[in-house]
Amino acid sequence: MREVAVLGIGQTRVDEHWDKSLRELAGEAVLAAMDDAHLSAVDAIYVGNMMSGSANKQQHLGAYIADWVGMRYAEGLRIEAACGSGAAAFRSALMAVASGALDSAVAVGVEKMTDSPGAEITAELATAADADYEAGQGLSFVALNALIMRRYMFEYGWKKEDFAPFSINAHANGVHNPCARFHEPLDEKGYARAPMVADPINLMDASPMGDGAAAALIVPVERLYRQPGVPLVKVAGSAAATDTIAIHDRRDPLWLMAAERSARLAYAQAGVGPEDIDVFELHDAFSIMAALSLEAAGFAARGQGPHLALDGEIRPTGRVPIATRGGLKARGHPVGATGMYQIVEVVQQLRGDCGETQVPGAKIGMAQNIGGSGSNIVAHIFTVD
């Protein structure tokens, strides 16, 4: 397999883009990545998306986006893995380029959610759960995560307020990200008075939906034209794993086995361990998922994830910086695009382009994107020369 580098990145702001269509959002991110890479064409476009067929009444996104960006004869495919669609699209592009089948590819994640009523989007998100035994019984995704969080608090003795630092850190970092949906800081009082959504998850434990797109253009290192002054970011590890769709079918509902496995495989490929990771963009769709991800990926012992947040270790200057550009909580969570936003943000960190939230001396970064309630998880590790 060939070494692969990220040559260009692009993204839109996560927002309510009433004036932009699905293809315009995706096109902006793709063209920005191509401009960043100084390339005018690629061999293929891989589109990560979850709900365009229902929310936007548009399928066939590979051709749809390729045509819009002026590459109508390039290969084009849509990749769906629920909220993990973005990273799944990147992994598909990576395997095509690393194998030698292609010499260039763009992976773009895109989702346009705010044109549809909230109840419809909630129902669509629930299609990533088990239709018979979870969604069919009236459980939304916030309800599923509330059940997990309640059990976690019971098993390990945590209090509701112990999860506040996850959201506070995300909002503090999102202030400095022009592409984040929210630029308002959050404090303990604001977290405590937030309205309850599904006990114990309140509004400040949950990431907001939105419209947005993010993209990355990759090429084999052997064919790379190095840009003066731009650090070379390589893909050092890539792995994916699945678990049961229904939470009640898992041996341990408080352990993300697919996160553990995908992280372990990616570490082995990259020749690193969790102690070597300088920045970790995790999938904080809910604050409980941040804690579980830190544990499964090897950064904290079982049941001890909140300690990292309470001790300030998840800040940009801490031991395990997470959500350095706002994470899903403050940047926003346009589901099919989220995995690509995470990858773009890790590349920004390794390039040293994150300003006030730059992780000092970042050389190795990991992004881990979760589909469903932990049923399809993709991990990538990046290094910089």
C-alpha positions as CSV (number, residue, x, y, z in Angstrom):
1,M,0.0,0.0,0.0
2,R,1.2,3.5,-0.8
3,E,1.7,6.3,1.7
4,V,-1.0,8.9,1.3
5,A,-1.0,12.6,2.2
6,V,-3.7,15.2,2.7
7,L,-2.9,17.8,0.2
8,G,-5.9,20.1,0.6
9,I,-8.8,20.8,3.0
10,G,-11.9,22.9,2.8
11,Q,-15.0,23.5,4.9
12,T,-18.1,25.7,5.3
13,R,-19.4,27.2,8.5
14,V,-22.0,25.0,10.2
15,D,-25.2,27.1,10.3
16,E,-28.8,27.3,9.0
17,H,-27.9,27.8,5.4
18,W,-31.4,28.7,4.1
19,D,-29.9,30.2,0.9
20,K,-27.7,27.2,-0.1
21,S,-28.6,23.9,-1.5
22,L,-27.0,20.5,-0.6
23,R,-24.8,20.6,-3.7
24,E,-23.7,24.2,-3.1
25,L,-22.5,23.4,0.4
26,A,-20.7,20.3,-0.8
27,G,-19.3,22.2,-3.8
28,E,-17.9,25.0,-1.6
29,A,-16.0,22.5,0.6
30,V,-14.7,20.5,-2.4
31,L,-13.6,23.5,-4.4
32,A,-11.9,25.0,-1.3
33,A,-10.0,21.7,-0.8
34,M,-8.9,21.7,-4.4
35,D,-7.8,25.3,-4.3
36,D,-5.9,24.6,-1.1
37,A,-4.2,21.7,-2.9
38,H,-3.6,23.7,-6.1
39,L,-5.3,21.0,-8.2
40,S,-8.0,21.5,-10.8
41,A,-9.3,17.9,-11.0
42,V,-9.2,14.6,-9.1
43,D,-9.9,11.0,-10.1
44,A,-12.8,10.5,-7.8
45,I,-15.2,12.1,-5.3
46,Y,-16.5,10.1,-2.3
47,V,-19.5,11.8,-0.6
48,G,-20.4,11.0,3.0
49,N,-24.0,11.7,3.8
50,M,-26.8,10.1,5.9
51,M,-30.2,11.6,5.1
52,S,-30.2,13.4,1.7
53,G,-32.9,11.1,0.4
54,S,-35.4,12.0,3.0
55,A,-34.4,15.5,4.2
56,N,-33.5,16.8,0.8
57,K,-35.3,14.4,-1.6
58,Q,-32.0,13.9,-3.4
59,Q,-30.1,10.6,-3.8
60,H,-27.3,9.7,-6.2
61,L,-24.9,12.2,-4.6
62,G,-21.7,11.0,-6.3
63,A,-22.8,12.2,-9.7
64,Y,-24.8,15.1,-8.2
65,I,-21.7,16.6,-6.6
66,A,-19.2,15.6,-9.3
67,D,-21.3,17.4,-11.9
68,W,-21.7,20.5,-9.7
69,V,-17.9,21.0,-9.2
70,G,-17.1,20.5,-12.9
71,M,-15.8,16.9,-12.8
72,R,-18.8,15.1,-14.3
73,Y,-16.6,12.2,-15.7
74,A,-14.8,11.5,-12.4
75,E,-15.8,8.5,-10.3
76,G,-18.4,9.5,-7.8
77,L,-20.0,7.5,-4.9
78,R,-22.1,8.2,-1.9
79,I,-21.0,6.4,1.4
80,E,-23.5,6.0,4.2
81,A,-22.6,4.9,7.8
82,A,-25.1,7.0,9.8
83,C,-23.3,9.7,11.7
84,G,-20.0,8.1,10.7
85,S,-20.5,8.7,7.0
86,G,-17.9,11.4,6.7
87,A,-15.0,9.3,8.0
88,A,-16.3,6.3,6.1
89,A,-16.1,8.4,2.9
90,F,-12.6,9.4,3.7
91,R,-11.6,5.8,4.4
92,S,-13.1,4.7,1.1
93,A,-11.1,7.4,-0.7
94,L,-7.9,6.5,1.2
95,M,-8.2,2.8,0.3
96,A,-8.6,3.7,-3.4
97,V,-5.6,5.9,-3.5
98,A,-3.4,3.8,-1.2
99,S,-4.1,0.7,-3.3
100,G,-3.0,2.4,-6.5
101,A,-6.4,2.2,-8.1
102,L,-6.5,6.0,-8.1
103,D,-3.9,8.8,-8.0
104,S,-6.2,11.4,-6.3
105,A,-9.5,11.7,-4.6
106,V,-11.7,14.1,-2.6
107,A,-13.7,12.9,0.3
108,V,-16.5,15.3,1.3
109,G,-19.1,15.0,4.0
110,V,-22.2,17.0,3.7
111,E,-25.6,17.3,5.4
112,K,-28.4,19.8,5.1
113,M,-30.8,19.3,8.1
114,T,-32.4,22.6,8.9
115,D,-34.8,22.7,5.9
116,S,-36.8,19.9,7.5
117,P,-39.0,20.1,10.7
118,G,-37.2,19.0,13.8
119,A,-39.5,16.1,14.4
120,E,-38.7,14.7,11.0
121,I,-34.9,15.0,11.5
122,T,-35.3,13.3,15.0
123,A,-37.1,10.4,13.3
124,E,-34.5,10.2,10.5
125,L,-31.7,10.1,13.0
126,A,-33.5,7.2,14.8
127,T,-33.1,5.1,11.6
128,A,-29.5,4.5,12.7
129,A,-30.9,2.6,15.7
130,D,-32.5,-0.8,15.6
131,A,-35.9,-0.2,13.9
132,D,-37.6,-3.1,15.6
133,Y,-36.4,-2.9,19.2
134,E,-35.3,0.7,19.7
135,A,-36.8,3.2,17.3
136,G,-39.9,1.1,17.0
137,Q,-40.4,1.4,20.7
138,G,-40.3,5.2,20.5
139,L,-36.6,5.7,21.5
140,S,-34.9,8.7,19.9
141,F,-31.1,9.0,19.9
142,V,-31.1,11.4,22.8
143,A,-33.2,8.9,24.7
144,L,-30.7,6.1,24.0
145,N,-27.8,8.2,25.1
146,A,-29.7,9.3,28.2
147,L,-30.2,5.6,29.1
148,I,-26.4,5.0,28.7
149,M,-25.5,8.1,30.7
150,R,-27.9,7.2,33.6
151,R,-26.4,3.7,33.8
152,Y,-22.9,5.1,33.7
153,M,-23.6,7.5,36.5
154,F,-25.1,4.7,38.6
155,E,-22.2,2.2,37.9
156,Y,-19.4,4.6,38.5
157,G,-20.8,7.2,41.0
158,W,-20.6,10.3,38.8
159,K,-23.0,13.2,39.3
160,K,-24.7,15.1,36.5
161,E,-22.5,18.2,37.0
162,D,-19.3,16.2,36.5
163,F,-20.0,16.2,32.8
164,A,-20.2,20.0,32.5
165,P,-16.4,20.5,31.6
166,F,-16.9,18.6,28.4
167,S,-19.4,21.1,27.1
168,I,-17.6,24.1,28.7
169,N,-14.3,23.1,26.9
170,A,-16.1,22.7,23.6
171,H,-17.7,26.1,23.7
172,A,-14.5,27.8,24.9
173,N,-12.7,26.4,21.8
174,G,-15.6,27.1,19.4
175,V,-15.4,30.8,20.2
176,H,-12.2,30.9,18.1
177,N,-13.4,28.8,15.2
178,P,-15.0,30.8,12.4
179,C,-16.7,27.7,11.0
180,A,-18.3,26.8,14.3
181,R,-22.1,27.3,14.7
182,F,-21.8,28.7,18.3
183,H,-19.3,31.3,19.4
184,E,-20.6,31.8,22.9
185,P,-18.7,30.6,25.9
186,L,-20.4,28.4,28.5
187,D,-19.9,28.3,32.3
188,E,-21.1,26.0,35.1
189,K,-24.2,28.1,35.7
190,G,-25.2,28.1,32.1
191,Y,-24.8,24.3,32.0
192,A,-26.8,23.7,35.1
193,R,-29.8,25.8,34.1
194,A,-30.1,24.4,30.6
195,P,-33.4,22.7,29.9
196,M,-33.6,19.0,30.3
197,V,-34.1,17.0,27.0
198,A,-34.0,13.4,28.2
199,D,-32.9,13.1,31.9
200,P,-30.0,13.2,32.6
201,I,-29.1,14.8,29.2
202,N,-29.9,18.5,29.1
203,L,-29.5,20.9,26.1
204,M,-25.9,21.6,26.9
205,D,-25.0,17.8,26.8
206,A,-26.3,17.5,23.3
207,S,-24.7,18.7,20.0
208,P,-26.9,20.8,17.7
209,M,-27.9,19.9,14.2
210,G,-27.0,22.1,11.3
211,D,-26.0,22.4,7.7
212,G,-22.5,22.1,6.5
213,A,-19.8,20.4,4.5
214,A,-16.1,19.6,4.9
215,A,-13.6,18.0,2.5
216,A,-10.1,16.7,2.1
217,L,-8.1,16.0,-1.0
218,I,-5.6,13.1,-0.8
219,V,-2.8,12.0,-3.1
220,P,0.0,9.4,-2.8
221,V,3.1,10.8,-1.2
222,E,5.2,9.4,-4.1
223,R,3.5,11.7,-6.5
224,L,3.3,14.7,-4.2
225,Y,4.3,18.2,-5.3
226,R,5.3,19.8,-2.0
227,Q,4.0,23.3,-1.4
228,P,6.7,25.6,0.1
229,G,5.9,26.4,3.7
230,V,3.0,23.9,4.0
231,P,3.6,21.0,6.4
232,L,3.1,17.5,4.9
233,V,0.3,15.7,6.7
234,K,0.3,12.0,6.1
235,V,-2.4,9.4,6.9
236,A,-0.6,7.0,9.3
237,G,-3.4,4.8,10.3
238,S,-7.0,4.0,9.3
239,A,-9.4,1.4,10.7
240,A,-13.1,0.7,11.1
241,A,-15.2,-1.6,13.2
242,T,-18.8,-2.4,13.9
243,D,-20.8,-3.4,17.0
244,T,-24.4,-4.4,17.5
245,I,-26.9,-1.7,16.4
246,A,-29.1,-2.2,19.5
247,I,-27.5,-1.3,22.8
248,H,-29.2,-4.1,24.7
249,D,-27.5,-6.7,22.5
250,R,-24.0,-5.6,23.7
251,R,-22.0,-7.5,26.2
252,D,-21.3,-4.2,28.0
253,P,-23.5,-1.2,27.1
254,L,-21.0,1.1,28.8
255,W,-18.1,0.1,26.6
256,L,-17.6,1.2,23.0
257,M,-16.1,-2.0,21.6
258,A,-16.0,-0.7,18.0
259,A,-14.1,2.4,19.3
260,E,-11.6,0.3,21.1
261,R,-11.0,-2.0,18.1
262,S,-10.8,0.7,15.5
263,A,-8.4,2.8,17.7
264,R,-6.2,-0.3,18.5
265,L,-5.9,-1.2,14.8
266,A,-5.1,2.4,13.8
267,Y,-2.5,2.6,16.5
268,A,-0.9,-0.6,15.3
269,Q,-0.8,0.7,11.7
270,A,0.7,4.0,12.8
271,G,3.2,2.5,15.2
272,V,1.9,4.7,18.1
273,G,-0.1,4.4,21.2
274,P,-2.6,6.7,23.0
275,E,0.3,8.3,24.9
276,D,1.7,9.6,21.6
277,I,-1.5,11.3,20.4
278,D,-1.2,15.1,20.6
279,V,-4.8,16.0,19.7
280,F,-7.9,13.7,19.6
281,E,-11.0,14.9,17.8
282,L,-13.6,12.6,19.3
283,H,-17.3,12.3,18.6
284,D,-18.9,14.3,21.4
285,A,-22.5,14.1,20.0
286,F,-23.4,13.8,23.7
287,S,-21.2,14.4,26.7
288,I,-21.5,10.8,27.7
289,M,-20.0,9.8,24.3
290,A,-16.9,12.0,25.0
291,A,-16.3,10.1,28.3
292,L,-16.8,6.7,26.7
293,S,-14.6,7.5,23.7
294,L,-11.7,8.6,25.9
295,E,-11.9,5.3,27.8
296,A,-12.3,3.0,24.7
297,A,-9.5,4.7,22.9
298,G,-7.1,4.2,25.8
299,F,-6.9,7.7,27.3
300,A,-8.7,6.9,30.5
301,A,-9.5,3.8,32.6
302,R,-12.9,2.3,32.5
303,G,-15.5,4.6,34.2
304,Q,-12.9,7.4,34.7
305,G,-13.3,9.5,31.5
306,P,-14.9,12.5,33.3
307,H,-11.7,12.9,35.4
308,L,-9.8,14.1,32.3
309,A,-12.4,16.9,31.8
310,L,-12.6,17.8,35.5
311,D,-8.8,18.0,35.8
312,G,-8.5,20.3,32.7
313,E,-6.6,17.7,30.7
314,I,-8.9,18.0,27.6
315,R,-8.0,21.6,27.0
316,P,-5.7,22.6,24.1
317,T,-2.8,22.8,26.7
318,G,-3.8,19.6,28.5
319,R,-2.7,16.0,28.2
320,V,-5.5,14.9,25.9
321,P,-6.8,17.9,23.9
322,I,-10.3,17.2,22.5
323,A,-12.9,19.3,20.6
324,T,-10.1,21.9,19.9
325,R,-12.3,23.6,17.3
326,G,-15.5,23.3,19.3
327,G,-16.2,19.6,18.7
328,L,-19.7,18.5,17.7
329,K,-21.1,20.4,20.7
330,A,-20.1,23.9,19.6
331,R,-19.0,23.5,16.0
332,G,-22.2,21.7,15.3
333,H,-23.2,18.2,14.1
334,P,-24.4,18.1,10.5
335,V,-24.3,14.3,10.8
336,G,-22.9,13.1,7.4
337,A,-20.3,15.9,7.4
338,T,-19.1,15.5,11.0
339,G,-16.4,13.0,10.4
340,M,-14.8,15.1,7.7
341,Y,-14.9,18.2,9.9
342,Q,-12.9,16.2,12.5
343,I,-10.3,15.3,9.9
344,V,-10.0,18.8,8.6
345,E,-9.6,20.1,12.2
346,V,-6.8,17.5,12.9
347,V,-5.0,18.6,9.7
348,Q,-5.4,22.2,10.8
349,Q,-3.8,21.4,14.1
350,L,-0.9,19.5,12.5
351,R,-0.3,22.4,10.1
352,G,-0.3,24.8,13.1
353,D,-3.3,26.8,11.8
354,C,-5.6,26.9,14.9
355,G,-4.6,30.2,16.4
356,E,-6.0,30.6,20.0
357,T,-6.8,26.9,20.3
358,Q,-3.6,25.6,18.7
359,V,-2.2,22.5,20.5
360,P,1.5,23.3,21.2
361,G,3.9,21.2,19.1
362,A,1.1,18.9,17.7
363,K,2.7,16.2,15.5
364,I,0.3,13.3,15.8
365,G,-3.5,13.6,15.7
366,M,-6.4,11.2,15.7
367,A,-10.0,11.6,14.6
368,Q,-12.7,9.0,15.6
369,N,-16.1,9.3,14.1
370,I,-19.1,7.3,15.5
371,G,-22.1,6.0,13.6
372,G,-25.2,5.1,15.5
373,S,-24.9,4.7,19.3
374,G,-21.4,3.1,18.8
375,S,-22.3,0.6,16.1
376,N,-20.0,1.8,13.3
377,I,-16.8,3.6,14.2
378,V,-13.9,4.8,12.0
379,A,-10.6,6.0,13.4
380,H,-7.8,7.8,11.5
381,I,-4.3,8.8,12.7
382,F,-2.4,11.6,11.0
383,T,1.3,12.7,11.3
384,V,3.2,15.7,10.1
385,D,6.7,15.8,8.7
